[in-house]
Amino acid sequence: MLTETEITRERPTSPAVPPLATGSGPTRTAGAAPDVFGNIFIGIAGMIGAGKSTLATALGKHLGIDTYYEPVADNEYLADFYRDTARYSFAMQVYLLNRRFQQHQEIIWRGKSAVQDRTIYEDSIFAKMLAKTGLMDQRDYRTYVELFRNMSNFMCKPSVIIFLDVSPEASAERIRMRSRDVEAKIELGYLQALNEGYQEFIASISKVIPVIRIDYERFATAEEMAEVIKREYLDASFLRQVTRFDPAR
């Protein structure tokens, strides 16, 4: 079990926030979040095909809280990125960072409990991996890291991150099963490099935000997952003092 600090967020006084692009806003569910959680911001993290959207949907319905999904359907860079990764890597990462920042800030400004399918912090994993493998220019990567750090000064942290831990091989099989055309050329080597990045990411982000690392396949229902989150999140030994996340480390 990984540890981190209890997050206290100051709510801005003005509710005004720019509208999000299509597909980025919350899916509303009936009911209210259990009082045991109070106002909670849950981030779901994990490899491609780990089951983030499935868990986010189930938790949103079970807890009666807003659910925010990763912008995929209307991502105008996605097909080009997978077709010519080196050419479009920087544009893709900046696009995703901007969209995810809008989504992240809306969750905070609304001041309501929410669950998010993939966190803004995970974008740095992809950017770092692209730079390490030569698919992103080092100058572009330095610009990306500086942009992320500047934006992070305006971000309040999630209450907890749920990391769905799957192997590169399992990720590849799930990608094959869901048969998205733009993902057809993803190779196992890419996923292995991505998995290494995720392991480094979890070790780093858990010094800033509480992380619950879990094998989603062990839990059959949203009720079971909610119980796991409740038990781990409310465990006082699970929290400790921290600083902030640095995407370059």
DOKELUM-836168 format. One record per residue: residue in one letter; x, y, z of N, C-alpha, C in turn. Coordinates in pm, whole numbers, plus 50000, padded with zeros to 5 digits. Layout:
N
A  X  Y  Z  X  Y  Z  X  Y  Z;
...
This chain:
249
M  50084  49881  50000  50000  50000  50000  50087  50124  50000;
L  50059  50216  49910  50136  50338  49901  50071  50446  49986;
T  50149  50547  50024  50099  50644  50119  50111  50786  50067;
E  50038  50877  50130  50054  51017  50100  49974  51105  50195;
T  49956  51232  50159  49900  51330  50250  49751  51351  50233;
E  49688  51393  50337  49548  51432  50328  49541  51566  50257;
I  49455  51577  50160  49449  51696  50078  49341  51790  50127;
T  49376  51916  50148  49278  52018  50183  49272  52118  50070;
R  49154  52140  50012  49141  52227  49898  49060  52351  49934;
E  49107  52468  49894  49031  52591  49908  48946  52608  49785;
R  48817  52633  49803  48729  52647  49690  48726  52792  49643;
P  48743  52817  49513  48733  52952  49462  48592  53006  49485;
T  48581  53136  49502  48452  53198  49532  48365  53212  49410;
S  48425  53223  49291  48347  53240  49169  48328  53107  49099;
P  48204  53072  49056  48181  52945  48990  48211  52950  48841;
A  48244  53069  48789  48263  53083  48645  48380  53001  48598;
V  48359  52924  48491  48467  52843  48434  48438  52823  48287;
P  48538  52832  48200  48515  52814  48057  48455  52678  48028;
P  48362  52669  47932  48304  52539  47898  48407  52446  47840;
L  48389  52317  47865  48481  52217  47814  48444  52178  47673;
A  48540  52123  47602  48513  52070  47469  48420  51950  47480;
T  48354  51918  47370  48258  51808  47368  48320  51680  47420;
G  48248  51614  47509  48294  51485  47560  48380  51492  47683;
S  48415  51613  47728  48505  51624  47842  48432  51647  47973;
G  48309  51694  47966  48234  51729  48087  48184  51609  48162;
P  48119  51634  48277  48077  51523  48363  47955  51449  48312;
T  47950  51321  48338  47828  51243  48324  47761  51242  48459;
R  47642  51294  48468  47577  51310  48597  47504  51182  48636;
T  47506  51152  48766  47436  51037  48819  47346  51080  48932;
A  47239  51005  48953  47145  51041  49058  47201  51007  49194;
G  47155  51080  49294  47197  51052  49431  47315  51135  49473;
A  47360  51112  49596  47473  51188  49651  47580  51094  49699;
A  47702  51142  49705  47813  51060  49752  47795  51026  49899;
P  47838  50907  49941  47825  50869  50081  47893  50969  50173;
D  47831  50998  50286  47885  51096  50380  48024  51057  50429;
V  48054  50927  50429  48183  50881  50481  48299  50942  50402;
F  48278  50973  50275  48382  51032  50193  48386  51184  50201;
G  48271  51246  50230  48266  51391  50223  48279  51434  50078;
N  48356  51541  50053  48379  51589  49918  48507  51526  49865;
I  48495  51425  49779  48611  51349  49735  48631  51361  49585;
F  48756  51372  49544  48796  51376  49404  48882  51252  49380;
I  48825  51154  49309  48892  51026  49283  48948  51027  49141;
G  49077  51002  49127  49138  50987  48996  49166  50841  48968;
I  49130  50793  48848  49158  50656  48809  49276  50656  48713;
A  49383  50584  48747  49504  50581  48665  49533  50438  48619;
G  49602  50426  48505  49640  50293  48460  49676  50290  48313;
M  49735  50181  48271  49779  50158  48134  49660  50162  48038;
I  49691  50168  47909  49588  50160  47806  49516  50026  47821;
G  49383  50031  47828  49305  49908  47841  49297  49851  47980;
A  49341  49925  48082  49342  49872  48219  49202  49859  48278;
G  49105  49933  48224  48969  49928  48278  48931  50056  48350;
K  48999  50166  48319  48974  50294  48388  48831  50343  48366;
S  48787  50344  48240  48653  50394  48208  48545  50307  48274;
T  48567  50176  48271  48470  50084  48331  48457  50109  48480;
L  48571  50124  48549  48567  50150  48693  48511  50287  48723;
A  48548  50388  48645  48497  50523  48667  48345  50525  48655;
T  48292  50457  48554  48147  50450  48535  48080  50381  48653;
A  48136  50268  48695  48077  50191  48805  48080  50270  48936;
L  48193  50336  48964  48203  50414  49088  48111  50535  49084;
G  48102  50600  48967  48013  50715  48955  47869  50678  48986;
K  47826  50565  48932  47688  50520  48956  47669  50475  49100;
H  47765  50399  49152  47751  50346  49287  47754  50455  49393;
L  47841  50554  49374  47856  50661  49473  47764  50780  49444;
G  47703  50782  49325  47615  50892  49290  47690  51022  49269;
I  47807  51016  49202  47889  51136  49182  47917  51155  49034;
D  47960  51276  48998  47992  51307  48859  48109  51223  48810;
T  48102  51182  48682  48208  51103  48621  48262  51178  48499;
Y  48394  51193  48493  48460  51262  48383  48544  51162  48305;
Y  48526  51159  48173  48594  51060  48090  48707  51123  48008;
E  48802  51037  47973  48914  51081  47891  48864  51122  47753;
P  48907  51238  47701  48863  51281  47567  48927  51196  47459;
V  48850  51106  47399  48903  51016  47296  48831  51037  47163;
A  48698  51029  47166  48619  51031  47043  48642  51157  46960;
D  48660  51272  47028  48675  51399  46955  48819  51448  46957;
N  48915  51359  46981  49056  51397  46982  49106  51404  46837;
E  49125  51525  46788  49158  51544  46646  49303  51510  46613;
Y  49385  51481  46714  49525  51444  46691  49548  51294  46698;
L  49453  51219  46749  49478  51079  46784  49522  50995  46665;
A  49446  51001  46555  49480  50920  46438  49616  50958  46382;
D  49645  51088  46374  49775  51133  46323  49888  51090  46416;
F  49863  51093  46546  49966  51053  46643  50006  50908  46624;
Y  49910  50819  46608  49943  50678  46590  49997  50650  46450;
R  49964  50735  46352  50016  50718  46216  50160  50764  46204;
D  50194  50878  46269  50329  50934  46262  50362  50994  46399;
T  50398  50907  46492  50412  50946  46632  50516  51056  46652;
A  50633  51042  46589  50739  51141  46608  50695  51280  46564;
R  50623  51289  46455  50581  51418  46403  50476  51485  46491;
Y  50385  51406  46546  50271  51464  46616  50277  51448  46768;
S  50388  51397  46821  50394  51369  46965  50377  51495  47050;
F  50447  51601  47016  50439  51723  47096  50300  51786  47087;
A  50247  51796  46967  50113  51853  46950  50009  51771  47026;
M  50022  51640  47018  49929  51551  47088  49935  51573  47239;
Q  50056  51579  47294  50071  51592  47439  50022  51728  47489;
V  50048  51834  47414  49999  51966  47455  49847  51971  47445;
Y  49791  51911  47341  49645  51905  47327  49581  51835  47447;
L  49636  51718  47482  49581  51641  47594  49599  51715  47726;
L  49715  51778  47745  49739  51853  47868  49638  51965  47883;
N  49610  52036  47775  49514  52146  47779  49374  52095  47811;
R  49333  51989  47743  49199  51934  47765  49185  51880  47908;
R  49287  51810  47953  49280  51751  48086  49283  51861  48194;
F  49356  51968  48169  49360  52079  48263  49222  52143  48276;
Q  49153  52162  48164  49016  52214  48167  48926  52125  48252;
Q  48937  51995  48229  48855  51898  48300  48886  51898  48450;
H  49015  51894  48481  49062  51894  48621  49010  52017  48694;
Q  49022  52134  48630  48980  52257  48695  48829  52264  48713;
E  48753  52209  48620  48607  52209  48636  48567  52127  48759;
I  48633  52014  48779  48603  51932  48896  48625  52013  49024;
I  48736  52086  49030  48767  52165  49149  48669  52281  49164;
W  48642  52354  49056  48555  52471  49064  48411  52434  49100;
R  48364  52319  49054  48228  52278  49088  48216  52245  49237;
G  48327  52205  49299  48325  52177  49442  48238  52059  49480;
K  48224  51963  49388  48141  51844  49413  48227  51719  49399;
S  48182  51612  49465  48254  51485  49452  48252  51440  49306;
A  48363  51381  49263  48375  51338  49123  48478  51228  49111;
V  48464  51150  49002  48564  51049  48967  48609  51079  48825;
Q  48741  51073  48800  48798  51108  48670  48870  50990  48609;
D  48836  50960  48483  48899  50855  48405  49029  50910  48346;
R  49140  50873  48400  49276  50916  48373  49302  51057  48423;
T  49410  51073  48500  49443  51200  48562  49536  51282  48473;
I  49543  51411  48501  49631  51500  48426  49778  51463  48445;
Y  49811  51405  48559  49950  51370  48589  50004  51261  48497;
E  49915  51175  48448  49959  51063  48364  50009  51108  48228;
D  49966  51225  48182  50015  51275  48053  50166  51285  48054;
S  50223  51317  48170  50369  51331  48179  50440  51198  48157;
I  50373  51086  48188  50433  50954  48164  50456  50934  48014;
F  50352  50965  47936  50360  50947  47792  50465  51041  47732;
A  50466  51167  47777  50562  51263  47725  50705  51219  47756;
K  50730  51174  47879  50865  51132  47918  50907  51008  47840;
M  50815  50914  47822  50845  50793  47747  50874  50825  47600;
L  50798  50917  47542  50821  50958  47403  50958  51023  47387;
A  50997  51104  47485  51128  51169  47480  51241  51067  47496;
K  51225  50971  47587  51328  50870  47611  51349  50780  47490;
T  51243  50754  47416  51253  50665  47300  51280  50739  47170;
G  51305  50870  47178  51338  50948  47061  51220  50988  46975;
L  51098  50969  47026  50978  51003  46950  50929  51145  46979;
M  50997  51213  47072  50972  51354  47096  51106  51426  47109;
D  51118  51537  47039  51240  51617  47046  51265  51664  47190;
Q  51390  51661  47234  51424  51700  47371  51385  51845  47400;
R  51398  51932  47302  51355  52070  47320  51205  52078  47345;
D  51129  52000  47268  50984  51997  47288  50949  51942  47426;
Y  51023  51840  47469  50996  51781  47600  51024  51881  47712;
R  51133  51956  47700  51162  52058  47802  51051  52163  47807;
T  51000  52200  47691  50890  52297  47686  50765  52239  47751;
Y  50738  52111  47724  50622  52044  47784  50633  52042  47937;
V  50749  52003  47988  50769  51994  48133  50751  52132  48198;
E  50805  52235  48135  50792  52370  48190  50645  52414  48191;
L  50573  52381  48084  50431  52414  48077  50354  52342  48186;
F  50384  52213  48204  50316  52134  48308  50342  52194  48446;
R  50466  52229  48474  50500  52285  48605  50428  52417  48629;
N  50420  52501  48527  50348  52628  48543  50200  52604  48567;
M  50140  52510  48496  49999  52480  48512  49972  52417  48649;
S  50068  52337  48698  50048  52267  48825  50035  52365  48942;
N  50085  52486  48926  50071  52587  49032  49926  52626  49054;
F  49840  52597  48955  49699  52634  48964  49609  52513  48984;
M  49669  52396  49010  49590  52274  49024  49582  52229  49170;
C  49461  52199  49215  49443  52133  49344  49449  51982  49322;
K  49510  51912  49415  49532  51769  49397  49404  51688  49418;
P  49392  51574  49348  49285  51480  49380  49297  51431  49524;
S  49188  51383  49580  49190  51327  49715  49268  51196  49717;
V  49253  51117  49609  49316  50986  49603  49324  50943  49457;
I  49427  50867  49424  49440  50807  49291  49429  50656  49305;
I  49343  50596  49223  49330  50450  49217  49410  50402  49097;
F  49517  50326  49121  49601  50277  49012  49565  50134  48979;
L  49513  50112  48857  49480  49978  48811  49603  49918  48744;
D  49665  49825  48812  49794  49771  48771  49774  49650  48679;
V  49811  49663  48552  49804  49552  48457  49938  49541  48385;
S  49971  49423  48339  50097  49399  48269  50087  49451  48126;
P  50202  49475  48061  50198  49514  47919  50127  49410  47833;
E  50144  49282  47866  50080  49177  47789  49928  49182  47803;
A  49881  49206  47926  49736  49217  47948  49681  49341  47879;
S  49758  49450  47883  49718  49572  47813  49703  49547  47664;
A  49800  49477  47604  49796  49446  47461  49674  49363  47426;
E  49642  49265  47510  49526  49179  47485  49396  49258  47493;
R  49386  49349  47589  49263  49429  47603  49249  49527  47488;
I  49360  49581  47441  49356  49669  47323  49304  49591  47203;
R  49355  49467  47187  49310  49384  47076  49161  49354  47085;
M  49111  49328  47205  48971  49290  47223  48876  49406  47197;
R  48918  49530  47227  48824  49641  47206  48831  49698  47064;
S  48932  49659  46986  48935  49680  46841  48911  49825  46798;
R  48986  49919  46856  48981  50057  46808  49083  50071  46695;
D  49038  50123  46582  49124  50131  46464  49253  50207  46492;
V  49243  50320  46565  49361  50403  46588  49465  50334  46676;
E  49424  50229  46749  49516  50159  46839  49576  50033  46776;
A  49539  50005  46651  49577  49878  46588  49728  49860  46576;
K  49803  49971  46565  49947  49961  46543  50030  49972  46671;
I  49964  49974  46787  50037  49981  46913  50111  49849  46935;
E  50242  49857  46953  50324  49738  46968  50353  49709  47115;
L  50387  49583  47143  50415  49542  47280  50532  49621  47338;
G  50634  49650  47257  50748  49727  47305  50707  49865  47356;
Y  50613  49928  47287  50561  50058  47330  50495  50045  47467;
L  50416  49938  47484  50345  49917  47610  50442  49882  47724;
Q  50548  49810  47691  50649  49778  47794  50720  49904  47842;
A  50753  49993  47749  50814  50121  47786  50717  50205  47867;
L  50589  50201  47828  50487  50276  47900  50470  50223  48042;
N  50474  50090  48056  50460  50029  48188  50575  50070  48281;
E  50696  50076  48227  50809  50122  48307  50785  50265  48355;
G  50730  50347  48266  50699  50485  48303  50595  50492  48412;
Y  50495  50404  48405  50390  50402  48507  50445  50362  48643;
Q  50536  50266  48645  50593  50224  48773  50672  50338  48837;
E  50748  50411  48757  50821  50528  48807  50723  50635  48853;
F  50617  50655  48776  50516  50756  48808  50451  50729  48942;
I  50411  50606  48966  50342  50571  49091  50435  50592  49210;
A  50561  50555  49194  50658  50576  49303  50672  50724  49334;
S  50663  50809  49232  50679  50954  49251  50552  51021  49300;
I  50440  50991  49234  50315  51062  49266  50264  51025  49404;
S  50299  50906  49454  50253  50864  49586  50320  50944  49697;
K  50422  51024  49663  50481  51115  49760  50404  51247  49767;
V  50308  51261  49679  50231  51386  49669  50082  51363  49691;
I  50030  51252  49642  49887  51221  49647  49871  51078  49694;
P  49773  51049  49781  49748  50910  49822  49718  50821  49701;
V  49780  50705  49696  49761  50611  49586  49717  50476  49642;
I  49614  50419  49582  49572  50282  49612  49604  50199  49487;
R  49696  50107  49501  49739  50023  49389  49662  49892  49395;
I  49600  49855  49282  49508  49743  49290  49500  49668  49157;
D  49473  49540  49166  49443  49459  49049  49291  49457  49035;
Y  49241  49530  48936  49095  49547  48922  49024  49414  48903;
E  49091  49316  48843  49027  49187  48817  48992  49112  48945;
R  49051  49153  49057  49019  49087  49185  48886  49133  49240;
F  48830  49241  49186  48708  49297  49244  48599  49298  49139;
A  48493  49225  49168  48389  49201  49067  48289  49315  49055;
T  48268  49393  49160  48163  49494  49158  48213  49630  49205;
A  48136  49733  49171  48168  49869  49216  48156  49878  49368;
E  48063  49801  49426  48047  49802  49571  48175  49756  49640;
E  48236  49650  49587  48362  49600  49644  48473  49704  49630;
M  48480  49767  49513  48582  49869  49493  48560  49987  49586;
A  48434  50029  49605  48404  50140  49695  48447  50108  49838;
E  48429  49982  49878  48471  49942  50012  48623  49946  50026;
V  48693  49904  49920  48839  49910  49922  48885  50055  49935;
I  48826  50143  49855  48863  50284  49858  48833  50344  49995;
K  48716  50313  50049  48678  50367  50179  48775  50321  50287;
R  48808  50192  50288  48897  50138  50390  49036  50201  50381;
E  49090  50209  50261  49226  50260  50243  49232  50412  50260;
Y  49132  50482  50209  49133  50628  50214  49117  50679  50356;
L  49038  50609  50435  49011  50656  50571  49112  50604  50673;
D  49208  50523  50628  49311  50471  50717  49414  50581  50744;
A  49424  50624  50867  49512  50737  50900  49657  50710  50865;
S  49700  50583  50873  49839  50551  50843  49869  50562  50694;
F  49765  50580  50615  49776  50589  50471  49822  50728  50426;
L  49822  50826  50519  49847  50965  50483  49974  51017  50549;
R  50047  51099  50475  50163  51163  50534  50194  51294  50462;
Q  50282  51374  50521  50311  51506  50467  50392  51496  50338;
V  50365  51592  50243  50428  51583  50111  50463  51720  50055;
T  50519  51718  49933  50549  51842  49865  50465  51852  49739;
R  50527  51827  49620  50449  51830  49497  50512  51739  49393;
F  50434  51709  49290  50475  51616  49186  50559  51687  49079;
D  50672  51628  49043  50757  51683  48937  50758  51584  48821;
P  50702  51621  48705  50691  51525  48594  50823  51485  48534;
A  50930  51560  48559  51059  51529  48498  51137  51423  48574;
R  51097  51393  48697  51171  51296  48778  51135  51153  48743;
